[in-house]
Amino acid sequence: MAWALALWMCWGLLGAAAASGLHHLDILVTGADEEDGTHNYFMIAKLNNFVVANYRSDTQEVRPTQEWVKRALGADYVQQQTLEFQGYEKVSKVHRKRWMKLYNQTDGLHVEQVHVGCSLSGDVLGDQKFQYAYDGEDFISFDIQQLTWVAAVPVAFAQKMRWDNDETWTQFVQWYLKEKCLQTLKSLLQEGKAILAQRVSPMVLVSRKDATDGSASLSCHVRGFYPRPIHVSWVQEGGEILLETFTSGILPTANNTFYTWTSLEVGPASAMHRYACRVEHSSLPEPSLTWGIAQSSYTPASTKS
């Protein structure tokens, strides 16, 4: 299941950053088969990248992650969602078997992913998503403006025709995006506004590894920050801002904060200089500088140089 989870993360994080004032609800679903033939299905629901609920094959129920989420959704709604996702789990198996036939596949491990989402900026409706991927690639999605399904690949055209001809299914998807998703988003925003307004400062670790040829490799690990948007760069002693050699991107953690790391490779001629990791985040009054030291340890981001 690790590889299926990795596929879900790569697909689900596309476009994860939100503009200021834009709030979004995303439901991310993955259905996959293990090598022993067992089926696994899981869902997470995220409000502005904050995980608010999940569903797993082993629990067979939707579980809110916080008390305020329970209050926002209500017990009846959670029970209704549990029944619905138990049904979606069965449908996921049908989809994968059908799509295997479309690809002329007879065996192997295959993954279905679903991304459903809606967004609001004040009272203005934002993007709406109801899209499917198969084995990590876009497969089919719903066009809310034209009220039709769009095949992302030629082999998905058969599925498009099936769903375009299913008026009940198309009407359900339209209702879900225009009403149910938005109502749920508004309820969560109302109950969770204090949580969403919080700012958690990052912890920063800078480490350095010297090579025998005189060059050096520097790493900056930034963890535990919220909200998601952050900018990390390198500064050479004297104030010159440098481009990183590699960055991990911004990744979610288990406690609803975020993590990122970046590295910088410097040649022998530049290794004699001191370097600092520069972090800009909404929790900090001004950008922080964390200088490389011989004995590395995590420290709170400081705005003093």
Backbone bond lengths (Angstrom), bond angles and torsions (degrees), N, CA, C in turn:
res aa  C-N    CA-C-N  psi(-1)  N-CA   C-N-CA  omega(-1)  CA-C   N-CA-C  phi
1 M - - - 1.462 - - 1.520 112.35 -
2 A 1.324 117.90 -17.98 1.466 119.99 -178.02 1.521 111.56 -59.21
3 W 1.343 117.19 -41.72 1.458 119.47 -178.79 1.523 111.47 -69.07
4 A 1.330 116.75 -33.79 1.467 119.70 177.16 1.518 110.59 -67.06
5 L 1.340 116.14 -39.20 1.456 120.11 177.84 1.516 110.72 -64.28
6 A 1.322 116.54 -39.80 1.464 119.93 178.49 1.525 110.91 -63.11
7 L 1.335 117.53 -40.76 1.461 120.91 176.83 1.518 110.54 -60.92
8 W 1.344 115.79 -43.81 1.454 119.77 179.87 1.516 110.98 -61.49
9 M 1.342 117.73 -42.79 1.450 120.34 -178.13 1.519 111.00 -63.74
10 C 1.339 116.71 -43.64 1.462 120.04 -178.72 1.522 110.70 -63.05
11 W 1.350 116.67 -42.58 1.457 120.21 -177.30 1.524 110.67 -74.70
12 G 1.357 116.37 -41.93 1.452 120.42 -174.54 1.501 114.34 -71.75
13 L 1.327 118.45 -23.64 1.449 121.00 -177.43 1.511 112.90 -85.69
14 L 1.315 118.72 -6.64 1.454 120.12 178.75 1.521 109.14 -62.03
15 G 1.338 115.54 128.01 1.451 120.08 178.38 1.506 113.03 68.40
16 A 1.343 118.25 26.76 1.455 120.29 -174.94 1.512 112.89 -72.84
17 A 1.324 118.02 -27.73 1.453 120.74 -178.43 1.525 110.02 -68.86
18 A 1.325 116.19 136.59 1.456 120.59 -179.49 1.517 110.55 -115.38
19 A 1.312 115.62 145.17 1.453 119.98 176.48 1.520 109.15 -70.40
20 S 1.338 116.07 159.12 1.452 121.40 -179.82 1.524 109.88 -59.05
21 G 1.352 116.73 131.04 1.449 121.20 178.97 1.510 114.20 87.25
22 L 1.326 117.90 -7.32 1.463 121.45 179.13 1.522 109.14 -94.32
23 H 1.321 116.69 126.14 1.460 121.99 178.76 1.524 108.81 -115.16
24 H 1.329 116.07 138.18 1.460 119.09 -176.01 1.520 111.52 -139.35
25 L 1.322 114.76 145.84 1.460 123.24 175.07 1.518 107.41 -114.97
26 D 1.326 116.64 126.82 1.459 121.76 -178.66 1.521 109.86 -127.72
27 I 1.320 116.23 130.85 1.460 122.61 173.47 1.519 107.21 -110.38
28 L 1.322 116.26 118.44 1.465 122.81 -176.09 1.523 109.02 -115.51
29 V 1.316 116.09 123.16 1.464 121.76 -173.17 1.522 109.94 -125.58
30 T 1.323 116.23 140.34 1.464 121.71 174.44 1.523 109.47 -133.71
31 G 1.319 115.76 129.70 1.460 122.08 172.68 1.515 108.49 -119.81
32 A 1.330 118.00 129.43 1.471 120.77 -175.15 1.520 110.00 -150.92
33 D 1.321 114.79 162.33 1.462 122.05 177.07 1.517 109.89 -110.55
34 E 1.332 115.71 139.36 1.453 120.50 174.25 1.531 109.53 -83.30
35 E 1.328 116.08 168.84 1.463 120.46 -179.56 1.525 112.20 -63.86
36 D 1.343 116.80 -27.16 1.466 119.28 -180.00 1.530 112.46 -84.38
37 G 1.336 116.88 4.72 1.454 120.83 177.06 1.513 114.90 93.76
38 T 1.325 118.55 -7.42 1.456 120.68 178.80 1.526 110.28 -74.29
39 H 1.320 114.71 152.83 1.467 122.04 -177.05 1.526 109.60 -102.22
40 N 1.319 116.50 138.03 1.457 121.18 175.05 1.520 109.41 -126.36
41 Y 1.314 114.80 138.77 1.463 121.01 -177.06 1.519 107.31 -142.80
42 F 1.313 117.15 128.99 1.455 118.76 177.17 1.516 111.01 -146.41
43 M 1.327 114.55 154.12 1.455 122.87 -178.50 1.513 109.02 -136.10
44 I 1.317 116.35 142.53 1.455 120.34 165.62 1.525 108.03 -129.29
45 A 1.313 115.82 142.10 1.459 122.27 174.97 1.522 107.84 -110.63
46 K 1.328 115.96 132.44 1.462 120.94 -174.92 1.529 110.31 -126.13
47 L 1.314 115.58 130.89 1.457 122.81 173.15 1.519 107.74 -106.64
48 N 1.331 117.01 112.17 1.474 120.75 -177.14 1.527 111.04 51.64
49 N 1.324 117.85 42.31 1.469 124.53 -179.91 1.524 113.30 72.52
50 F 1.328 118.05 8.77 1.466 123.54 177.18 1.530 107.05 -100.20
51 V 1.323 117.55 118.96 1.465 120.86 -177.12 1.525 109.99 -69.45
52 V 1.330 116.41 122.18 1.460 120.60 -176.50 1.529 113.37 -111.97
53 A 1.337 118.02 -19.27 1.466 119.78 -179.60 1.519 109.46 -162.19
54 N 1.344 115.21 160.60 1.459 119.53 177.06 1.525 109.98 -150.18
55 Y 1.324 114.17 163.21 1.466 122.48 175.66 1.513 106.86 -142.15
56 R 1.336 116.17 138.25 1.463 121.03 179.01 1.524 109.80 -135.80
57 S 1.326 114.75 152.94 1.464 119.79 178.74 1.518 112.03 -59.23
58 D 1.337 117.19 -36.43 1.462 119.48 -175.09 1.524 113.07 -75.42
59 T 1.343 117.73 -23.65 1.465 119.97 178.99 1.521 112.27 -97.52
60 Q 1.335 116.41 -28.88 1.465 122.19 179.78 1.525 112.42 58.69
61 E 1.344 116.65 32.29 1.456 118.81 177.57 1.523 110.83 -153.43
62 V 1.323 115.12 150.89 1.462 121.37 174.16 1.521 108.03 -80.05
63 R 1.328 116.34 128.51 1.461 121.25 -177.29 1.527 110.73 -124.24
64 P 1.334 117.92 113.40 1.464 120.07 172.76 1.523 109.87 -63.26
65 T 1.322 116.97 147.00 1.460 120.74 -176.19 1.521 113.46 -90.48
66 Q 1.331 118.09 -16.95 1.460 121.95 -176.01 1.529 109.50 -138.10
67 E 1.334 115.42 156.39 1.460 119.93 178.70 1.523 111.63 -63.09
68 W 1.341 116.64 -38.25 1.464 118.79 -179.08 1.525 111.17 -66.76
69 V 1.331 117.06 -27.86 1.465 120.52 176.29 1.527 109.69 -69.43
70 K 1.331 116.96 -40.93 1.467 120.84 176.72 1.526 110.43 -58.92
71 R 1.341 116.18 -43.47 1.467 119.83 180.00 1.526 110.78 -64.96
72 A 1.322 116.20 -40.85 1.467 120.28 -177.43 1.524 111.80 -66.07
73 L 1.321 116.90 -40.06 1.461 120.95 -175.15 1.522 112.83 -86.51
74 G 1.325 116.67 -38.66 1.455 120.62 -176.92 1.518 111.58 85.96
75 A 1.321 116.42 148.93 1.466 121.44 -175.54 1.528 112.37 -63.74
76 D 1.337 117.19 -38.47 1.467 119.97 -178.80 1.524 111.14 -65.32
77 Y 1.323 116.45 -40.78 1.466 120.53 -179.97 1.524 110.45 -64.56
78 V 1.333 116.77 -43.18 1.463 120.78 -179.68 1.524 110.37 -62.88
79 Q 1.336 116.86 -41.89 1.464 120.32 178.39 1.526 110.97 -64.25
80 Q 1.330 116.37 -40.82 1.458 120.54 177.78 1.528 110.83 -61.90
81 Q 1.336 116.33 -42.59 1.459 120.27 179.32 1.526 111.72 -65.55
82 T 1.321 116.20 -35.26 1.463 120.00 177.08 1.524 110.56 -60.02
83 L 1.326 116.60 -47.15 1.465 120.33 179.29 1.527 111.18 -63.25
84 E 1.335 116.21 -39.71 1.463 119.64 -179.11 1.527 111.16 -65.88
85 F 1.322 117.37 -43.32 1.461 119.33 -177.89 1.523 112.18 -72.82
86 Q 1.312 117.42 -26.93 1.463 118.52 171.62 1.527 110.06 -62.55
87 G 1.338 115.83 -37.02 1.458 119.76 176.23 1.517 112.17 -71.79
88 Y 1.346 116.92 -41.18 1.468 120.52 178.92 1.525 111.40 -61.36
89 E 1.324 115.93 -34.53 1.464 119.42 179.58 1.532 110.69 -62.07
90 K 1.319 116.66 -41.09 1.468 120.18 177.94 1.527 110.91 -66.67
91 V 1.338 116.36 -39.71 1.466 120.62 179.77 1.522 110.84 -65.21
92 S 1.327 116.83 -34.12 1.465 120.79 179.70 1.527 111.08 -59.19
93 K 1.317 117.00 -39.54 1.469 120.60 177.61 1.534 110.73 -62.71
94 V 1.333 115.60 -41.17 1.466 120.48 179.66 1.522 110.41 -63.67
95 H 1.340 116.02 -44.14 1.467 119.75 179.87 1.522 111.46 -58.12
96 R 1.317 116.66 -47.25 1.463 119.14 -175.15 1.533 111.40 -65.61
97 K 1.323 116.29 -39.61 1.472 118.93 177.48 1.528 110.63 -63.61
98 R 1.331 116.13 -41.28 1.463 120.22 -179.69 1.523 110.84 -66.70
99 W 1.338 116.43 -42.83 1.462 119.76 -176.63 1.526 111.62 -73.33
100 M 1.321 117.05 -28.90 1.465 119.34 172.64 1.528 110.29 -59.82
101 K 1.331 116.31 -41.17 1.466 119.97 178.81 1.523 111.06 -64.96
102 L 1.346 116.35 -38.81 1.468 119.47 179.22 1.525 111.23 -61.92
103 Y 1.332 115.77 -33.28 1.468 120.95 179.62 1.531 112.30 -92.90
104 N 1.329 116.50 6.35 1.472 121.47 -177.79 1.530 111.83 57.85
105 Q 1.337 115.69 39.58 1.458 121.44 178.38 1.524 108.98 -101.27
106 T 1.304 116.25 138.16 1.467 120.42 -178.86 1.524 112.91 -110.89
107 D 1.331 117.49 -21.09 1.461 120.15 179.68 1.528 108.57 -155.66
108 G 1.326 115.57 -168.49 1.459 120.50 -178.72 1.518 112.14 98.10
109 L 1.318 115.50 170.78 1.455 122.00 179.81 1.524 109.22 -91.59
110 H 1.339 115.76 130.94 1.460 120.12 -177.33 1.526 110.05 -136.90
111 V 1.330 115.50 149.26 1.460 121.99 -171.76 1.527 110.46 -128.35
112 E 1.328 115.63 132.30 1.463 121.73 169.62 1.522 108.22 -106.88
113 Q 1.329 116.43 134.58 1.460 121.37 175.53 1.521 109.11 -125.48
114 V 1.315 115.50 143.50 1.461 121.51 178.87 1.523 108.38 -129.88
115 H 1.323 115.96 135.89 1.465 121.73 176.40 1.520 107.57 -127.61
116 V 1.329 115.46 112.32 1.460 122.08 177.09 1.519 107.49 -116.83
117 G 1.331 117.37 132.25 1.453 118.43 -177.69 1.513 112.89 -160.26
118 C 1.342 114.43 159.46 1.460 121.94 175.00 1.520 107.62 -147.34
119 S 1.328 116.43 161.39 1.460 119.71 -176.57 1.520 110.76 -148.08
120 L 1.338 114.18 157.25 1.460 122.25 178.89 1.521 109.68 -138.25
121 S 1.331 116.07 142.28 1.459 122.22 169.88 1.516 105.94 -124.52
122 G 1.343 116.28 97.81 1.452 119.82 -169.23 1.518 108.51 68.22
123 D 1.334 116.19 -121.62 1.461 120.70 175.94 1.524 112.07 -102.27
124 V 1.324 116.50 7.08 1.461 121.16 -176.67 1.525 109.57 -92.06
125 L 1.314 115.75 126.42 1.457 121.59 179.71 1.519 110.61 -70.84
126 G 1.343 116.30 133.61 1.457 121.28 178.98 1.515 111.56 -103.72
127 D 1.319 116.02 -151.57 1.466 121.18 -177.84 1.531 111.36 -65.49
128 Q 1.322 115.41 146.87 1.457 122.70 174.74 1.523 108.13 -126.90
129 K 1.333 115.83 136.16 1.464 119.96 -175.27 1.523 111.14 -130.78
130 F 1.313 115.05 138.34 1.462 122.01 169.30 1.518 104.77 -148.22
131 Q 1.324 116.32 90.08 1.455 119.89 -171.10 1.526 111.79 -135.16
132 Y 1.317 113.93 152.61 1.461 121.97 -178.50 1.524 109.73 -121.13
133 A 1.332 114.56 147.87 1.463 121.28 171.42 1.526 107.97 -128.45
134 Y 1.327 115.03 153.49 1.463 120.86 178.28 1.521 108.22 -130.84
135 D 1.325 115.43 124.18 1.468 121.64 -177.81 1.525 112.16 52.52
136 G 1.339 115.62 40.92 1.458 121.04 173.70 1.509 115.84 83.98
137 E 1.338 118.39 2.03 1.464 121.75 -179.14 1.529 109.88 -120.44
138 D 1.349 116.39 143.28 1.461 120.36 176.61 1.525 110.24 -53.41
139 F 1.342 115.59 137.71 1.465 120.30 -176.55 1.530 111.62 -121.36
140 I 1.318 117.61 -56.61 1.466 120.97 -178.66 1.520 108.94 -155.90
141 S 1.347 116.69 149.86 1.460 121.06 -179.83 1.525 109.83 -146.85
142 F 1.339 115.00 163.11 1.463 120.93 -178.77 1.516 110.00 -100.61
143 D 1.334 116.76 129.78 1.462 122.97 176.03 1.524 107.79 -93.40
144 I 1.343 116.06 104.63 1.455 120.91 -174.53 1.526 111.99 -68.04
145 Q 1.335 117.55 -24.42 1.460 120.71 -179.97 1.530 111.16 -76.94
146 Q 1.313 116.35 -44.58 1.464 121.09 -177.55 1.529 112.90 -92.13
147 L 1.339 116.21 -8.65 1.467 122.31 -179.05 1.524 111.36 55.39
148 T 1.317 114.05 48.18 1.456 120.26 179.59 1.513 109.44 -144.74
149 W 1.325 116.54 161.74 1.456 121.79 178.53 1.519 109.64 -93.21
150 V 1.328 115.69 144.21 1.459 122.29 -176.58 1.523 108.69 -119.48
151 A 1.316 116.70 119.00 1.466 121.51 178.08 1.525 109.17 -78.26
152 A 1.332 116.64 125.88 1.464 120.80 179.71 1.520 111.78 -80.93
153 V 1.326 116.60 -23.04 1.468 122.62 179.01 1.528 107.84 -135.79
154 P 1.325 118.43 152.63 1.473 120.54 -177.55 1.519 114.04 -54.88
155 V 1.332 117.11 -36.30 1.458 119.58 -176.10 1.527 111.80 -67.31
156 A 1.348 117.44 -18.35 1.465 121.21 -179.62 1.524 112.53 -83.87
157 F 1.328 117.78 -2.00 1.468 120.21 -177.26 1.528 111.53 -61.83
158 A 1.325 117.25 -35.14 1.466 120.11 178.49 1.524 111.09 -62.92
159 Q 1.354 116.47 -38.75 1.459 119.90 177.80 1.527 110.42 -69.27
160 K 1.326 117.06 -38.23 1.466 121.05 176.38 1.526 110.59 -57.42
161 M 1.319 117.68 -48.21 1.461 121.45 -179.16 1.529 110.94 -62.17
162 R 1.320 116.36 -39.45 1.470 120.79 179.69 1.527 110.03 -61.38
163 W 1.337 116.80 -47.97 1.460 120.14 -176.26 1.524 112.57 -76.82
164 D 1.332 118.21 -34.41 1.467 119.83 176.10 1.525 111.06 -61.49
165 N 1.316 116.65 -31.57 1.465 121.03 -179.75 1.523 113.00 -86.61
166 D 1.331 116.24 -4.65 1.470 120.98 179.13 1.531 107.97 -100.05
167 E 1.321 116.44 87.98 1.464 121.33 -174.60 1.525 112.03 -61.93
168 T 1.322 117.62 -36.63 1.464 121.07 -179.87 1.525 110.99 -62.96
169 W 1.331 117.15 -44.09 1.460 121.69 179.99 1.525 110.93 -65.64
170 T 1.322 117.33 -43.70 1.463 120.88 -179.77 1.523 111.02 -63.48
171 Q 1.320 117.36 -41.40 1.461 120.81 178.51 1.525 111.23 -66.03
172 F 1.329 116.62 -36.74 1.463 120.00 177.50 1.527 110.84 -63.18
173 V 1.329 117.10 -46.25 1.464 120.90 -179.38 1.524 110.26 -62.03
174 Q 1.325 117.01 -43.02 1.459 121.10 178.26 1.526 110.46 -61.00
175 W 1.329 117.58 -46.36 1.468 121.37 178.76 1.522 111.00 -62.98
176 Y 1.322 116.70 -41.69 1.462 120.23 -177.98 1.524 110.43 -60.44
177 L 1.323 117.17 -45.98 1.463 120.70 -176.63 1.523 112.20 -71.62
178 K 1.330 117.20 -40.49 1.462 120.42 -173.92 1.521 113.45 -85.09
179 E 1.330 117.31 -21.49 1.458 119.14 -176.24 1.530 112.93 -124.07
180 K 1.308 117.07 -65.37 1.465 119.36 -171.76 1.521 112.43 -62.40
181 C 1.334 117.34 -47.05 1.460 120.23 -178.88 1.524 110.79 -61.22
182 L 1.329 117.05 -44.46 1.465 120.90 -178.45 1.525 111.61 -67.92
183 Q 1.328 117.68 -38.85 1.463 120.51 177.51 1.524 110.88 -62.90
184 T 1.324 116.07 -42.24 1.463 120.28 178.11 1.520 110.69 -65.04
185 L 1.323 117.09 -42.54 1.462 121.48 178.25 1.523 110.95 -59.38
186 K 1.323 117.63 -45.87 1.466 121.26 -179.18 1.528 111.44 -64.19
187 S 1.329 117.22 -40.55 1.469 120.55 179.20 1.522 111.18 -63.55
188 L 1.329 116.50 -42.51 1.462 120.78 179.36 1.523 111.26 -67.03
189 L 1.321 117.15 -39.62 1.464 120.38 179.13 1.524 110.99 -64.59
190 Q 1.320 117.11 -40.84 1.454 120.72 -178.80 1.526 111.31 -64.47
191 E 1.327 117.05 -44.06 1.466 120.99 -177.09 1.522 112.21 -79.90
192 G 1.334 117.37 -29.04 1.464 120.05 -173.57 1.506 115.49 -106.36
193 K 1.331 118.24 15.94 1.465 120.00 -174.33 1.528 112.68 -61.49
194 A 1.333 117.50 -33.93 1.466 119.40 179.13 1.525 111.12 -68.77
195 I 1.325 116.68 -40.22 1.465 121.05 178.82 1.521 110.59 -65.43
196 L 1.326 116.30 -43.76 1.459 120.45 -176.86 1.522 112.25 -68.62
197 A 1.339 116.40 -23.05 1.464 120.09 -179.34 1.525 112.48 -84.32
198 Q 1.334 117.78 -6.83 1.458 120.17 -177.31 1.523 111.63 -67.11
199 R 1.315 115.42 153.81 1.458 122.61 176.58 1.526 107.70 -129.02
200 V 1.332 116.33 122.95 1.462 121.61 179.96 1.519 108.19 -115.63
201 S 1.328 115.88 122.61 1.463 120.89 -176.76 1.527 111.26 -74.00
202 P 1.315 117.25 146.10 1.467 120.75 -179.24 1.521 112.78 -76.97
203 M 1.325 115.24 152.42 1.456 122.66 167.15 1.526 106.85 -98.89
204 V 1.325 116.07 138.87 1.464 120.39 -172.76 1.523 110.52 -125.48
205 L 1.324 116.26 131.78 1.460 122.88 175.26 1.525 108.79 -123.71
206 V 1.323 116.40 125.21 1.460 121.61 174.91 1.523 108.34 -114.73
207 S 1.314 116.22 127.46 1.461 120.89 178.09 1.519 109.21 -127.75
208 R 1.322 115.08 158.66 1.467 120.65 -177.44 1.523 109.27 -139.41
209 K 1.334 115.58 136.68 1.455 121.44 177.26 1.523 108.67 -126.41
210 D 1.332 115.52 119.13 1.465 121.13 -178.67 1.524 110.59 -91.45
211 A 1.324 116.40 138.10 1.460 122.77 178.21 1.524 110.10 -97.55
212 T 1.321 115.98 162.55 1.470 120.53 -177.63 1.522 112.43 -67.02
213 D 1.333 117.62 -22.54 1.468 119.62 -179.48 1.519 112.97 -85.32
214 G 1.348 116.68 4.00 1.449 120.32 178.16 1.514 114.62 95.93
215 S 1.332 117.46 -9.36 1.463 120.33 177.24 1.531 109.59 -79.82
216 A 1.314 116.55 172.74 1.467 120.60 -178.23 1.526 109.99 -145.15
217 S 1.327 114.76 149.80 1.462 122.31 175.86 1.524 108.21 -119.00
218 L 1.328 116.47 121.84 1.456 121.55 -179.28 1.522 109.96 -110.74
219 S 1.323 116.14 142.96 1.464 121.58 178.60 1.519 109.28 -129.47
220 C 1.316 115.58 140.89 1.465 121.42 176.17 1.525 108.18 -125.84
221 H 1.337 116.49 115.91 1.459 122.51 178.56 1.528 108.19 -105.68
222 V 1.321 116.29 125.04 1.468 122.07 -177.88 1.523 107.34 -122.01
223 R 1.315 117.17 120.65 1.462 119.74 -172.94 1.519 112.03 -138.54
224 G 1.349 115.23 161.61 1.455 121.79 171.92 1.510 115.42 76.43
225 F 1.333 118.92 21.55 1.465 119.62 -176.67 1.531 111.27 -101.15
226 Y 1.320 114.90 153.97 1.465 123.21 175.64 1.522 107.61 -154.77
227 P 1.333 119.14 137.85 1.460 128.98 3.21 1.534 112.81 -75.60
228 R 1.321 116.26 -174.45 1.455 122.86 -169.93 1.528 115.29 -67.22
229 P 1.339 120.30 -45.04 1.472 119.59 -173.73 1.527 112.51 -57.93
230 I 1.318 116.48 131.24 1.465 122.45 -179.86 1.526 107.88 -156.90
231 H 1.317 116.11 153.77 1.469 120.31 175.53 1.524 108.00 -130.59
232 V 1.324 115.67 123.66 1.465 122.21 -178.84 1.526 108.44 -120.34
233 S 1.328 116.47 132.03 1.465 120.86 179.38 1.528 109.16 -145.12
234 W 1.320 115.94 173.57 1.461 122.07 179.47 1.527 110.13 -111.01
235 V 1.335 114.86 142.46 1.465 121.00 178.37 1.520 108.74 -126.56
236 Q 1.309 115.86 129.37 1.472 120.94 174.93 1.517 109.11 -87.85
237 E 1.302 116.47 145.99 1.465 121.13 177.66 1.526 109.16 -50.79
238 G 1.321 114.98 125.22 1.452 119.92 -174.62 1.518 111.66 113.40
239 G 1.363 115.95 -13.49 1.455 119.87 171.45 1.506 116.70 105.76
240 E 1.336 119.74 -4.79 1.460 121.15 -178.62 1.532 110.67 -72.19
241 I 1.334 116.60 127.85 1.464 122.05 178.96 1.525 109.16 -89.88
242 L 1.336 116.24 129.53 1.459 122.01 -174.23 1.522 111.13 -112.28
243 L 1.320 115.86 156.55 1.458 121.36 175.15 1.521 110.09 -85.99
244 E 1.342 116.64 139.56 1.457 120.59 179.46 1.520 110.46 -71.41
245 T 1.335 115.11 157.22 1.460 120.95 174.61 1.525 110.79 -82.27
246 F 1.332 116.01 -37.80 1.463 120.72 -178.37 1.515 109.18 -151.25
247 T 1.336 116.59 146.10 1.455 121.12 173.44 1.525 109.54 -137.32
248 S 1.324 116.39 145.98 1.466 121.40 -178.42 1.513 112.59 -81.11
249 G 1.339 117.22 -13.92 1.452 119.63 -167.47 1.521 108.93 82.08
250 I 1.314 117.53 178.11 1.465 122.17 -178.26 1.527 108.82 -97.56
251 L 1.328 116.06 121.47 1.465 121.86 -172.78 1.527 110.99 -117.40
252 P 1.338 118.24 145.24 1.463 120.84 177.30 1.521 111.52 -77.95
253 T 1.333 116.48 153.90 1.460 122.06 174.60 1.530 108.81 -117.00
254 A 1.325 115.84 174.23 1.465 120.67 -175.09 1.525 112.98 -70.44
255 N 1.336 118.18 -19.71 1.466 120.58 -176.13 1.526 112.58 -104.43
256 N 1.331 116.62 25.96 1.464 122.41 176.77 1.520 113.85 64.55
257 T 1.324 116.48 25.39 1.455 120.62 167.75 1.529 107.24 -113.05
258 F 1.336 116.40 -171.86 1.460 119.59 -174.76 1.522 111.14 -132.07
259 Y 1.326 113.42 163.80 1.464 121.33 -174.84 1.523 108.98 -141.76
260 T 1.329 116.12 145.52 1.454 120.57 172.30 1.523 109.15 -153.25
261 W 1.314 116.15 157.17 1.461 118.76 172.79 1.519 109.56 -145.57
262 T 1.315 113.90 152.57 1.452 120.85 -178.54 1.523 109.01 -140.91
263 S 1.313 116.32 151.13 1.465 120.37 -179.47 1.521 110.17 -126.57
264 L 1.326 114.73 160.38 1.463 122.09 179.60 1.516 108.55 -141.78
265 E 1.315 116.61 126.32 1.462 121.96 176.65 1.530 108.54 -102.44
266 V 1.334 116.55 127.95 1.468 120.71 179.57 1.526 109.24 -123.50
267 G 1.316 115.89 140.11 1.454 121.51 -178.84 1.512 112.67 -77.09
268 P 1.328 117.61 172.34 1.473 122.13 -178.18 1.521 113.03 -55.21
269 A 1.317 117.14 -37.90 1.461 119.89 -177.11 1.521 112.53 -69.22
270 S 1.344 116.62 -22.96 1.464 120.64 -177.10 1.519 113.07 -105.32
271 A 1.336 117.02 -9.07 1.463 120.38 -173.59 1.520 113.03 -67.47
272 M 1.320 117.27 -18.12 1.466 120.13 -178.56 1.526 111.78 -73.60
273 H 1.306 117.93 -17.40 1.463 120.82 -177.68 1.530 111.03 -80.08
274 R 1.329 115.57 159.51 1.460 121.41 172.49 1.528 108.65 -90.07
275 Y 1.341 114.93 146.25 1.459 120.21 -179.39 1.526 109.54 -130.32
276 A 1.327 115.13 146.64 1.462 121.00 179.03 1.519 110.04 -127.10
277 C 1.320 114.91 149.49 1.464 121.79 173.84 1.531 107.41 -92.55
278 R 1.313 116.50 122.24 1.467 122.54 -176.94 1.527 108.86 -103.10
279 V 1.341 116.49 125.38 1.464 121.82 -175.84 1.521 109.84 -122.90
280 E 1.330 115.38 127.06 1.461 121.91 173.58 1.526 108.36 -113.97
281 H 1.341 116.42 124.47 1.463 121.24 -178.76 1.518 108.91 -151.53
282 S 1.341 116.42 151.50 1.465 120.71 -176.08 1.522 113.20 -65.06
283 S 1.339 118.33 -17.62 1.463 121.44 177.94 1.523 112.35 -80.23
284 L 1.325 117.51 -11.79 1.462 122.45 -176.45 1.523 110.38 -104.93
285 P 1.332 118.06 135.66 1.468 119.94 179.37 1.521 113.07 -65.19
286 E 1.323 116.48 -26.76 1.459 122.04 176.59 1.526 108.10 -155.35
287 P 1.335 118.69 164.02 1.467 120.19 -178.85 1.526 112.46 -56.02
288 S 1.337 115.89 142.16 1.463 121.03 179.03 1.520 110.20 -98.99
289 L 1.326 116.04 153.58 1.460 122.90 174.96 1.514 108.53 -125.16
290 T 1.331 117.32 122.86 1.460 122.58 175.85 1.517 107.65 -118.02
291 W 1.333 115.71 113.77 1.462 120.72 -175.28 1.523 110.87 -85.44
292 G 1.321 115.72 147.10 1.449 120.58 177.00 1.513 110.82 -65.12
293 I 1.339 116.47 136.48 1.460 121.83 179.52 1.520 109.07 -130.99
294 A 1.313 116.58 164.39 1.468 120.81 -176.28 1.523 111.36 -67.63
295 Q 1.329 117.23 -42.93 1.461 121.57 -179.07 1.522 107.93 -105.90
296 S 1.341 118.14 101.87 1.454 122.02 -173.11 1.519 111.47 -79.02
297 S 1.329 116.35 143.82 1.456 121.64 173.74 1.517 108.00 -158.63
298 Y 1.351 116.33 155.38 1.451 119.52 179.13 1.516 109.34 -70.93
299 T 1.312 116.76 134.86 1.455 122.43 177.21 1.514 108.67 -136.64
300 P 1.356 117.15 149.06 1.460 118.54 175.51 1.518 109.72 -61.41
301 A 1.334 116.28 144.70 1.459 119.63 178.35 1.516 109.25 -62.96
302 S 1.309 117.18 129.77 1.453 122.68 -179.41 1.512 109.15 -114.48
303 T 1.313 116.27 143.73 1.454 120.10 179.14 1.519 111.59 -91.29
304 K 1.335 116.80 7.02 1.456 120.68 177.28 1.523 109.49 -99.88
305 S 1.311 117.02 142.25 1.464 121.38 179.14 1.518 111.10 -94.77
